[in-house]
Amino acid sequence: MRAAEIRSGLRDGLLHFGFFREAEMDTKGEFVVGTRVPLESYRIIAGNAVDAPEAAKDLVHWLLERKRPLAQQGSSWRAIREQLTKVVGMKPDLARVDLQIACETHSQAITAVEAGDAWCVVPSGLGRTLPPHCRSAVVKVSPAPDIINLVHYPRALRKHAGCDTAARELANAIRDVARSL
């Protein structure tokens, strides 16, 4: 979902919680931030890549050499490419990589990769178990280039019993997961 759709869903009570990138917050203080999770690492995920190398730089080189299509959440590629270039180098090669499969979400990009020969780079917090035909490598970045905020709309949550407790527990669980990455 896009940030505007999340804002609307929270205001209308259709969503209880939403995630916003720090740059997309622009909520004029109407939402409560439950937790902030710095994005300190990304996962490069390659489909049909059993024979691919495991190291991040080698994996990217392998993908580019084979002209594998990039599946990516559309608005994120430019910022992720910048971070990837800082860690693995290969600036001229990565500068030529354009988005071939545009996705609305990072999860859709992962699904596209799992179904074929594409590759993507997603926040490592999207920790799902990949099928055996996929290869992934984690890329640590510093300082964290972005922050994800868990938010809720207090007026909508007050209408539902127990949601304030659920908001605190969800924020704590997300903090725990972020620390473990």
C-alpha positions in Angstrom: 0.0 0.0 0.0 1.1 3.5 -0.6 1.6 6.0 2.3 -1.6 8.0 1.3 -3.7 4.7 1.3 -2.3 3.8 4.7 -3.1 7.2 6.2 -6.6 7.1 4.8 -7.1 3.5 6.1 -5.9 4.5 9.6 -8.2 7.6 9.7 -11.2 5.6 8.5 -10.6 2.8 11.0 -10.0 0.2 8.2 -6.4 -0.3 9.4 -5.3 -0.4 13.0 -1.6 -0.1 12.4 0.6 1.1 9.5 4.2 1.3 8.6 5.7 4.4 7.1 9.2 5.2 5.9 10.6 8.2 7.8 10.5 10.2 4.6 6.8 9.4 4.1 5.6 10.3 7.6 4.2 13.8 6.9 1.3 13.1 9.2 1.1 16.5 11.0 1.2 14.8 14.4 -2.2 13.1 14.0 -0.7 9.6 14.4 1.2 8.0 17.2 4.5 6.4 16.5 4.8 3.1 18.4 8.3 2.3 17.4 11.0 3.3 15.0 13.2 0.6 13.3 16.4 1.7 11.5 17.0 -0.2 8.3 20.6 -1.3 8.8 20.7 -4.1 6.4 19.3 -5.4 3.1 18.9 -8.8 1.6 19.8 -9.5 -2.0 17.5 -12.3 -3.1 18.0 -14.2 -6.4 15.6 -16.7 -7.9 16.8 -20.0 -9.5 20.3 -19.4 -8.2 21.3 -22.6 -6.5 24.8 -22.3 -8.0 25.2 -18.6 -7.3 28.0 -17.4 -4.9 27.0 -16.6 -1.3 29.0 -13.4 -0.8 27.0 -10.2 -1.6 29.5 -8.7 -4.0 30.0 -12.0 -5.8 26.2 -12.6 -6.0 25.5 -9.2 -7.5 28.3 -9.7 -10.1 26.8 -13.2 -10.9 23.4 -11.7 -11.4 24.6 -8.8 -13.6 26.8 -11.1 -15.7 23.7 -13.3 -16.4 21.5 -10.2 -17.1 18.9 -11.3 -14.6 15.9 -9.0 -14.4 15.5 -6.8 -11.3 12.1 -7.0 -9.5 11.8 -4.2 -7.0 9.4 -2.1 -5.1 9.4 0.8 -7.5 10.1 3.8 -5.3 12.9 2.1 -3.4 15.4 1.1 -6.1 17.3 4.4 -6.3 18.0 4.7 -2.6 18.8 1.0 -2.3 21.1 1.1 -5.3 23.0 3.9 -3.6 23.4 1.9 -0.4 24.3 -1.3 -2.3 27.0 0.6 -4.3 28.6 1.8 -1.1 28.9 -1.7 0.2 29.7 -3.9 -2.8 31.2 -1.3 -5.1 30.5 -1.9 -8.8 29.1 1.7 -9.3 29.3 1.7 -13.1 27.6 -1.7 -13.4 24.8 -1.0 -10.9 24.2 2.5 -12.4 23.1 0.7 -15.6 20.6 -1.6 -13.8 17.1 -0.5 -14.3 13.9 -1.8 -12.8 12.4 -4.5 -15.1 9.6 -5.8 -12.8 8.0 -2.9 -10.8 6.2 -4.0 -7.7 3.9 -2.2 -5.2 5.6 -3.8 -2.2 8.8 -5.5 -1.2 6.9 -8.6 -0.5 5.6 -8.7 -4.1 9.2 -8.3 -5.3 10.2 -11.3 -3.3 7.3 -13.3 -4.7 8.3 -12.4 -8.2 11.9 -13.6 -7.5 10.7 -16.9 -6.0 8.7 -17.6 -9.2 11.6 -17.2 -11.7 15.0 -15.8 -12.6 14.7 -12.3 -11.2 16.4 -10.7 -8.2 15.6 -8.0 -5.7 17.1 -6.1 -2.8 14.8 -5.7 0.2 15.1 -4.7 3.8 16.4 -7.7 5.7 13.6 -7.4 8.2 11.4 -9.0 5.7 12.5 -12.3 7.1 10.7 -15.0 5.3 12.1 -18.5 4.5 13.1 -18.7 0.9 12.6 -21.8 -1.2 15.7 -23.9 -1.8 16.2 -22.7 -5.4 16.8 -19.1 -4.2 20.0 -17.6 -2.9 20.3 -14.6 -0.6 23.0 -12.4 0.9 22.8 -9.8 3.6 24.3 -6.4 3.1 25.0 -4.3 6.2 24.8 -0.5 5.7 25.9 2.3 8.1 24.6 4.7 9.1 21.0 3.4 8.6 19.7 5.1 5.5 16.1 4.9 6.4 13.8 4.3 9.4 10.5 2.5 9.4 7.8 3.8 11.8 5.0 1.7 13.2 2.1 4.1 13.7 -1.5 4.0 14.8 -4.4 6.5 14.8 -5.5 6.9 18.5 -9.1 8.0 17.8 -9.7 4.8 15.8 -7.9 2.5 18.3 -10.0 3.8 21.2 -13.0 2.2 19.6 -11.6 -1.3 19.9 -11.0 -3.0 23.3 -7.4 -4.1 23.9 -5.9 -2.3 20.9 -3.7 0.0 23.0 -2.2 -3.1 24.6 -1.8 -4.7 21.1 -0.1 -1.6 19.9 2.5 -1.7 22.7 3.1 -5.5 22.3 3.5 -5.1 18.5 6.0 -2.3 19.0 8.0 -4.4 21.5 7.9 -7.4 19.1 9.2 -5.3 16.2 12.0 -3.9 18.4 13.0 -7.4 19.4 13.1 -8.5 15.8 15.1 -5.4 14.7 17.7 -6.1 17.4 18.1 -9.7 16.3 19.0 -8.7 12.7 
